[in-house]
Amino acid sequence: MGKLIIINGSPRAKKSNSRKYAEVFKLHYEGEILEYDVISKKHKSLCEKIEAYSDILFIFPLYVDSIPAVLMDFLKVLEQYKIDNKPTINVLINCGFIEPEQNFVAVEIIKLFSKQNGYPFGSVLCIGGGEAIMETPFAFIAKSKIKKFARAINKNRGSFYTVTMPLTKRLYIKASTNYWISYGKRNGITKEQMETMEIE
């Protein structure tokens, strides 16, 4: 039975969608799990434990077609550590775009890190519409794919999965626009304010 570290690369950590995906994954992984949020910045302490684990699972959102800066900072620290028994690196990434293919460049960045530093590379799950899918009737589709992804890691079988909502791009944009307008109203923010650079 394997031992896996879930590394949450989201700047929002416990409030993130990455956390929601991690909770689903934990239901289907058969081994021991350690969880770590990169925003805690206790990177050296974690790196000293990594050799005892069979797998790493990076879970993070897409940031400008790349990985979040906080995750990049962690990788820079990990790169400096001499680890003889290197765990297999796996990736679960989500983006706000409906097309899961938008995540592919970020996956290649993690693959390149793995190759350059001698880490085996395992399975990937790319989620489109990741900001919303778990709050929709389509959540079961994402959960089913996460289950398959976890099973692939359990069996040490490198697999590549994608999942998104079964909506046209036009319908998705309309629904997501209505969602954010409603979200803004609940927080006292107008559509016009959300269209400015002053909103995070």
N, C-alpha and C positions, 0 to 999 in steps of 0.2 A: 504494500500500500504506500502511495506517495505522500510527500509532504510539500505543501505549496505556500508561497507567500503571495498574497494579493497586495499589489502596490497601487494605491489610488493616486493617480497623477493629476487629479482635478484640483485647481486652486480653491474650489468650494468645498472640497473634502466631504464632511459628514452631511452637508446639505445638497450634495451633487447627485445628478442622475447616475454617475459612476457608482455611487454607493448603492443605489437601487439595483443596478445590474449585479453588483457583487453579492447582494443578499440573495438574489435568485440563483446565482452560480453556486453559492455555498450549500444550497439544498441538494445539489446533484454531484458535488465533488466528494469522492469516497475517502480521501485521506485527511491528514491533519492540516489545518489552515492557520497561518499567522497573517494578520492584517496590518498594513502600514500606510499612513497618509504622508505624502511627500511634503506637505506644508508644515509638518511637525519639525522638519529639518534636523532629525536625529539620524542622518544618513550613515555616519561612521558606525554607529551602534548597530544598525541593521546590516551593513555590509559585513560585519564580523560574524554574523549568524548565517549568512546566505549559503555557505558551503554545506550546511546540514540539511538543505532542502533539495528536493528533486526538480521542482518547478517554480518559476516566477510567472505571475500573471499581472501584466500591466493593464490597468483599466483607466481610460482617460477620454476626455472629449477632444474633438478636433479643434485646433486653434490656428486660424489663418492657414489652412492646408498643411499644418505641421503639428508638432507636439507642444503641450504647454511649457512655458519657460521653467516652471517649478520642477517639472519632470526632467527637463534637460539638465538642470542643476544637479539632480540626483544621479543621472547617468555619468556626469563628469566625475562625481565622487566615486561611483562604482568602478569606473574605468581605471582608477588608480590602485585598486585592490588586487593583490595576487591571490587568486582563488583557483585551487587545483581541481577540485571536483565541481565543475560549473553546472548549475541547474539549467534546465531547458526554459527558454523564454517564450511566453505565449502573450497574445494581445487581444483585448476586447476594447474596441474603440467606437465611439458614437459621434454623430454630427447632426446639426440642425437641418441640413439639406435632406431632401427625401431620397436622394441617390446615395446608396452606401459606397459607391465607387469614389465619392469625394474623399473617403478615408484612405485610399490606397497609397498616396504619397507618404503619409505619416507612418503607415505600416512599413514601407520601404526604408524609412529612417531607422526604425527599430531593428529591422532585418540587417541593415548595414552595421549598426552598433554591435549586434550579435556576432556577425561575421568577423569584424575587425578585432573583437575581443575574445573570440573563441568560444562563444556560448552556442549550444545547440538551439535551433529555432523550431518551435512546435506548431501550435494551432493559432488561427486567427478568426475573430468574429467582427465584422464591420456592420454597424447598425446605422441605417438612414432614418431621419425623422426622430433621432434619439432624444431630443428635448421634450417630445410630446408622447411618443408611442406608448409609454407605460401608463399614461392617463387616459387612454382611449380604449374602445372595444377591441382594438387590435393588439392589446398587450399580450394576449395568449400566443400570438405569433412570435413575438420577441422571446417570451419565456420558453417556448418550445425549442427555438434555435439555441438559446443559452444552454438548455438541457443537453442538446446534441454536442455542443461545444465542450461542455464539462465532461461528457462521456469520452470524447476524443482525447482529452487530456488524461483522463483516468486510464485509458488504454495505451497511452503514449503513441497515439496515432496522429501525425501531423495532418491537420485538415484546415480547409479555408471555407468560411461561411459568410454569407451576407443576408441581411434581412431589412425590410422596410415595410411601410404601410401600403396596402393595395389601393392607392389613390393616384389619380392623374396629377401631374405637376400643377396644373391650373387649379384643381380642387384643393390640393394641399396648400398652395399659397393663400387661397381665399380663407381656408379654415385656420391657418396659422396666423394670418393677419387679424382675424376676429378674436382669436385666443389672446394675442398680445394686447389688443385694445381693451378687452375685458379684464385682463390681468392688470393693466395700467390703472383702470378705473378703480379696481379694488384697493389699489395702493395710492390713490390720489394723484395719478399722473395722466396727463392727457396724451392723445395721439401725437399732437404737435410737439410736446416735450420729448416724447420718445424718438422723434425724428431728428433731434439735435444731438450734437457730440457731447453734451453735458450729461447724458444718461449712460450709465455703464453698459 
